[in-house]
Amino acid sequence: SQQGEEDPQALSIQEGENATMNCSYKTSINNLQWYRQNSGRGLVHLILIRSNEREKHSGRLRVTLDTSKKSSSLLITASRAADTASYFCATDSLGSGAGSYQLTFGKGTKLSVIP
Amino acid sequence: GAVVSQHPSRVICKSGTSVKIECRSLDFQATTMFWYRQFPKQSLMLMATSNEGSKATYEQGVEKDKFLINHASLTLSTLTVTSAHPEDSSFYICSARDPRAHTDTQYFGPGTRLTVL
């Protein structure tokens, strides 16, 4: 079942603008991760934020986590055309049946950066 | 960083045949591997979790007799789609993690695109 829900589902911005994507989830998590996927390709891991962290930066990426609201946001600053892709949040939590941690992905945000 | 490979990257088969997809961890021991399915323009759906040497745990709604998973070694897991039908056409992605490494990182393969005619 889907744990994370991203919004917006689609986002179109001009190159140079900032892009913000949000993710909400329902259960307790070990950490939350953001991934990028270019059309028809594999996943690229962007950033991981642990449940006891509130903010994390990596280059032009800034991720926040609010465990009280069960939400996270991904901010891409000074966007580039090459940032065009789908972005997924994924929550890492203990699986109900497998007895091991597993990632559950949200539906994703399709970002289009117009040159 | 750790690398996970999948083979084949793309496969086309006739309806009713079986297809095997391999997932290998190239430079680390993957005690746990995961198989995901992704339909066009949708998110990744976890199909099953497999631990080396034991039976896979399937998510609700995933038929274990149709999607056979074998995790016989610490570096190899296979997914066999049996008696494939056109509705099985999808992008299948595996991932691996090594809990003993005390890391939360899950490494993803590049995916296998299955088309069933």
Chai-1 contact restraints between the chains, C-beta under 6 A:
chainA,res_idxA,chainB,res_idxB,connection_type,confidence,min_distance_angstrom,max_distance_angstrom,comment,restraint_id
A,N31,B,D104,contact,1.0,0.0,6.0,A-B,restraint_1
A,G42,B,F108,contact,1.0,0.0,6.0,A-B,restraint_2
A,G42,B,P110,contact,1.0,0.0,6.0,A-B,restraint_3
A,G42,B,G111,contact,1.0,0.0,6.0,A-B,restraint_4
A,L43,B,F108,contact,1.0,0.0,6.0,A-B,restraint_5
A,D92,B,D104,contact,1.0,0.0,6.0,A-B,restraint_6
A,G97,B,T57,contact,1.0,0.0,6.0,A-B,restraint_7
A,A98,B,T49,contact,1.0,0.0,6.0,A-B,restraint_8
A,A98,B,T57,contact,1.0,0.0,6.0,A-B,restraint_9
A,S100,B,T32,contact,1.0,0.0,6.0,A-B,restraint_10
A,Q102,B,T49,contact,1.0,0.0,6.0,A-B,restraint_11
A,L103,B,Q106,contact,1.0,0.0,6.0,A-B,restraint_12
A,F105,B,S43,contact,1.0,0.0,6.0,A-B,restraint_13
A,F105,B,L44,contact,1.0,0.0,6.0,A-B,restraint_14
A,K107,B,S43,contact,1.0,0.0,6.0,A-B,restraint_15
A,G108,B,S43,contact,1.0,0.0,6.0,A-B,restraint_16
